[in-house]
């Protein structure tokens, strides 16, 4: 089952998505962060237990979070040309992004291909 987008919007370099909170969303966020941000900063806490390169990370070092226990938590991932905030609420997850138009188009295509909508 694909994660469900229940809201979205954008203006210039600012884009946001609102997702229904379910465990499958964490898998999608991992994929997304691997595409948008450098490994050494995107993996902290949320995805992996260490800061090694992706090729060196064994499957057993994956951090498995229960998304239902992630309430009122904010994760920030930023680089030279982007900033992504992911906010976990009680029943929704908000992703707020500031990035170039090109990266925004890539992000929207990724979400469109990997999520379901209302």
Secondary structure as GFF3:
##gff-version 3
##sequence-region A 1 118
A	DSSP	beta_strand	3	11	.	.	.	ID=ss1
A	DSSP	beta_strand	14	20	.	.	.	ID=ss2
A	DSSP	alpha_helix	24	36	.	.	.	ID=ss3
A	DSSP	alpha_helix	39	42	.	.	.	ID=ss4
A	DSSP	three_ten_helix	54	56	.	.	.	ID=ss5
A	DSSP	three_ten_helix	59	61	.	.	.	ID=ss6
A	DSSP	three_ten_helix	67	69	.	.	.	ID=ss7
A	DSSP	beta_strand	73	79	.	.	.	ID=ss8
A	DSSP	beta_strand	82	88	.	.	.	ID=ss9
A	DSSP	beta_strand	92	99	.	.	.	ID=ss10
A	DSSP	alpha_helix	101	114	.	.	.	ID=ss11
A	DSSP	beta_strand	115	117	.	.	.	ID=ss12
###
